[in-house]
């Protein structure tokens, strides 16, 4: 794989797995290793692996979420106002980099639950983030919340991080509540997690947000990426504005 120091092997038996069970083999000088696609820490440790592998699966979410946010901001008259973004589940900085290209960002601050994400962002995209926090926002300390609050965020973005045991509903709500009213919120989420069959809590969380005054501006289903079998995996991109705290 171009730009990546490992060989990728996709066994045939992996092509029919559910999204959260998908795995590949990587071949390095030390031998073969099985890596789950949701083992982001391992992906981030190897320079180029995450970006190149997900590009090969035609992952569209960073572009779709950032462009949808940009378009809605333009409609709302925000295209020339400075944007202070909390990038929740920031990973290695793909989304943060795109935000700095798409928007007039005064500051983009990253936050992720694993240290490997920050290390990868600092290695691959050192110019993107004004700061980068490693913490579980589901149970933050008062000191952590105060530190985050000093940035005066007016935008929350989270891409490919909700559900599957990554960013929990409580972490998302706590990030949402860092924002003032009228702030922008942009995220994506697997279509199943907004259905009646959802068992992650996000379907109920979305209903509560709407009841609490979240102004939904755009909700659109699209292909997030291809599965290992080459089948489309569908997500929703959601953009709106905060109007009241979430419970």
C-alpha positions as CSV (number, residue, x, y, z in Angstrom):
1,X,0.0,0.0,0.0
2,X,1.5,3.3,-1.1
3,X,2.9,5.5,1.8
4,X,2.4,2.7,4.3
5,X,5.3,0.4,5.5
6,X,3.2,-2.7,5.9
7,X,1.4,-5.2,3.7
8,X,-2.3,-5.5,4.1
9,X,-4.0,-9.0,3.7
10,X,-7.8,-9.4,3.8
11,X,-8.7,-13.1,4.3
12,X,-11.8,-14.2,2.5
13,X,-13.5,-15.2,5.7
14,X,-13.3,-11.5,6.8
15,X,-15.4,-10.3,3.9
16,X,-18.7,-11.4,5.5
17,X,-18.3,-10.0,9.0
18,X,-20.4,-7.3,10.6
19,X,-18.8,-3.8,10.6
20,X,-17.7,-4.0,14.3
21,X,-16.1,-7.4,13.8
22,X,-14.1,-6.7,10.7
23,X,-10.4,-7.4,10.8
24,X,-7.3,-7.6,8.6
25,X,-3.8,-9.0,8.7
26,X,-0.9,-6.7,8.5
27,X,2.6,-8.0,7.5
28,X,5.6,-6.3,8.9
29,X,9.3,-7.2,9.3
30,X,8.2,-8.9,12.6
31,X,5.7,-11.1,10.9
32,X,1.9,-11.2,10.6
33,X,-0.6,-9.5,13.0
34,X,-4.3,-9.5,13.2
35,X,-5.8,-6.0,13.6
36,X,-9.5,-5.2,14.1
37,X,-10.7,-2.3,12.0
38,X,-11.9,-0.6,15.2
39,X,-8.5,-1.0,16.9
40,X,-7.7,2.6,16.1
41,X,-4.8,2.6,18.5
42,X,-2.9,0.0,16.5
43,X,-3.8,1.7,13.2
44,X,-2.5,5.1,14.5
45,X,0.8,3.6,15.7
46,X,1.9,2.7,12.1
47,X,2.4,5.9,10.0
48,X,0.2,6.0,7.0
49,X,-1.8,2.8,7.8
50,X,-5.1,4.5,8.9
51,X,-5.2,7.1,6.1
52,X,-4.2,4.8,3.3
53,X,-6.4,1.8,4.4
54,X,-9.5,3.8,4.9
55,X,-8.9,5.6,1.6
56,X,-8.8,2.2,-0.1
57,X,-12.3,1.6,1.4
58,X,-13.5,4.9,-0.1
59,X,-14.2,6.5,3.2
60,X,-16.2,9.7,2.6
61,X,-17.2,10.9,6.0
62,X,-14.6,13.5,6.8
63,X,-15.4,15.3,3.5
64,X,-19.2,14.8,3.8
65,X,-19.5,16.1,7.4
66,X,-17.1,19.1,6.9
67,X,-18.7,20.1,3.6
68,X,-22.2,19.8,4.9
69,X,-21.3,21.9,7.9
70,X,-19.6,24.5,5.7
71,X,-22.7,24.7,3.5
72,X,-25.1,25.2,6.4
73,X,-22.8,27.8,7.9
74,X,-22.9,29.7,4.7
75,X,-26.7,29.6,4.6
76,X,-26.7,30.8,8.2
77,X,-24.4,33.7,7.5
78,X,-21.4,32.3,9.4
79,X,-19.0,32.0,6.5
80,X,-16.8,34.9,7.6
81,X,-17.1,34.5,11.3
82,X,-14.2,32.8,13.3
83,X,-14.9,29.3,14.2
84,X,-13.7,27.6,17.4
85,X,-14.1,23.9,17.0
86,X,-14.0,20.9,19.4
87,X,-13.1,17.9,17.3
88,X,-14.5,15.1,19.4
89,X,-12.9,11.7,18.6
90,X,-10.3,13.6,16.7
91,X,-8.1,10.6,15.9
92,X,-5.0,11.4,13.8
93,X,-6.3,14.7,12.7
94,X,-7.9,14.0,9.3
95,X,-11.1,15.9,10.2
96,X,-9.2,18.7,11.9
97,X,-7.1,19.2,8.8
98,X,-10.2,19.3,6.6
99,X,-11.9,21.8,9.0
100,X,-8.9,24.2,8.7
101,X,-9.2,24.0,4.9
102,X,-13.0,24.4,4.7
103,X,-13.6,27.0,7.5
104,X,-12.2,30.2,8.9
105,X,-11.0,28.4,12.1
106,X,-9.7,30.5,14.9
107,X,-8.9,27.3,16.8
108,X,-9.4,23.6,16.4
109,X,-9.0,21.6,19.5
110,X,-8.8,17.8,19.4
111,X,-10.1,15.4,22.0
112,X,-9.8,11.6,22.0
113,X,-10.0,8.8,24.5
114,X,-6.7,7.1,23.5
115,X,-3.2,8.5,23.7
116,X,-2.2,6.9,20.3
117,X,-4.6,9.3,18.6
118,X,-2.9,12.4,19.9
119,X,0.5,11.0,19.2
120,X,-0.5,10.3,15.6
121,X,-1.9,13.7,15.1
122,X,1.2,15.3,16.5
123,X,3.3,13.1,14.2
124,X,1.2,13.4,11.0
125,X,-0.5,16.8,11.3
126,X,1.4,18.9,13.9
127,X,0.0,22.2,12.6
128,X,-3.7,21.4,12.9
129,X,-4.6,21.5,16.6
130,X,-4.3,24.4,19.0
131,X,-4.4,21.8,21.7
132,X,-5.3,18.1,22.0
133,X,-6.8,16.4,25.0
134,X,-6.7,12.8,25.9
135,X,-9.6,12.0,28.3
136,X,-12.9,10.2,28.7
137,X,-15.4,13.0,28.4
138,X,-18.1,10.6,29.7
139,X,-16.8,11.2,33.2
140,X,-14.7,14.4,33.2
141,X,-13.2,16.1,36.2
142,X,-14.3,19.7,37.0
143,X,-10.8,20.8,36.2
144,X,-11.0,19.2,32.7
145,X,-14.4,20.8,32.0
146,X,-13.0,24.2,33.1
147,X,-10.0,23.8,30.9
148,X,-12.1,22.9,27.9
149,X,-14.5,25.8,28.6
150,X,-11.8,28.4,28.3
151,X,-11.8,27.8,24.5
152,X,-15.3,29.2,24.1
153,X,-16.2,26.6,21.5
154,X,-18.9,27.6,19.1
155,X,-18.8,24.4,17.0
156,X,-18.7,20.7,17.8
157,X,-17.7,18.1,15.2
158,X,-17.5,14.4,15.6
159,X,-16.9,12.0,12.7
160,X,-17.0,8.2,12.7
161,X,-16.7,8.1,16.5
162,X,-20.2,7.5,17.8
163,X,-21.3,4.1,18.8
164,X,-19.2,0.8,18.6
165,X,-17.9,1.5,22.1
166,X,-15.9,4.6,21.0
167,X,-17.6,7.9,22.0
168,X,-20.4,7.1,24.4
169,X,-23.8,9.0,24.6
170,X,-22.7,10.7,27.9
171,X,-19.4,11.8,26.4
172,X,-21.3,13.3,23.4
173,X,-23.8,15.0,25.7
174,X,-21.1,16.5,27.9
175,X,-19.3,17.9,24.8
176,X,-22.6,19.3,23.5
177,X,-23.2,21.0,26.8
178,X,-19.9,22.8,26.5
179,X,-21.4,24.9,23.7
180,X,-23.4,28.0,24.0
181,X,-26.8,28.3,22.4
182,X,-26.7,28.9,18.6
183,X,-23.5,26.9,18.4
184,X,-23.0,24.6,15.5
185,X,-23.1,20.8,15.8
186,X,-22.0,18.4,13.0
187,X,-21.6,14.6,13.3
188,X,-22.3,11.4,11.6
189,X,-23.7,8.1,12.8
190,X,-24.5,4.7,11.5
191,X,-28.0,4.5,10.2
192,X,-28.9,1.6,12.5
193,X,-28.0,3.6,15.6
194,X,-30.9,6.0,14.8
195,X,-33.4,3.2,14.2
196,X,-35.8,1.5,16.6
197,X,-33.3,-1.5,16.6
198,X,-30.6,0.7,18.2
199,X,-29.0,-0.7,21.3
200,X,-26.3,2.0,21.8
201,X,-28.5,4.7,23.2
202,X,-27.9,7.2,20.4
203,X,-31.4,6.9,18.9
204,X,-32.9,7.9,22.3
205,X,-30.2,10.6,22.7
206,X,-31.1,12.1,19.4
207,X,-34.8,12.2,20.3
208,X,-33.9,14.0,23.6
209,X,-31.8,16.5,21.8
210,X,-34.6,17.4,19.5
211,X,-37.0,17.6,22.4
212,X,-34.5,19.9,24.2
213,X,-34.4,22.3,21.3
214,X,-31.7,21.1,18.9
215,X,-32.4,22.8,15.6
216,X,-31.9,20.2,12.9
217,X,-30.8,21.8,9.7
218,X,-29.8,18.8,7.6
219,X,-30.0,15.0,8.0
220,X,-28.9,13.0,5.0
221,X,-28.1,9.3,4.5
222,X,-24.9,8.5,2.5
223,X,-22.3,5.9,2.0
224,X,-19.7,6.2,4.8
225,X,-17.3,3.6,3.3
226,X,-17.2,0.2,1.8
227,X,-17.1,-2.9,3.9
228,X,-14.3,-5.5,3.4
229,X,-16.7,-7.2,1.0
230,X,-17.1,-4.0,-1.0
231,X,-20.7,-3.3,0.2
232,X,-21.7,0.2,1.1
233,X,-22.0,1.1,4.8
234,X,-24.6,3.8,5.3
235,X,-24.5,6.6,7.8
236,X,-26.4,9.8,8.4
237,X,-24.7,13.2,8.4
238,X,-26.5,15.5,10.8
239,X,-25.9,19.3,11.1
240,X,-27.8,21.6,13.4
241,X,-27.6,24.3,16.1
242,X,-27.8,24.0,19.8
243,X,-30.8,25.6,21.5
244,X,-30.8,24.6,25.2
245,X,-28.8,22.1,27.3
246,X,-29.1,18.4,26.9
247,X,-30.0,16.2,29.9
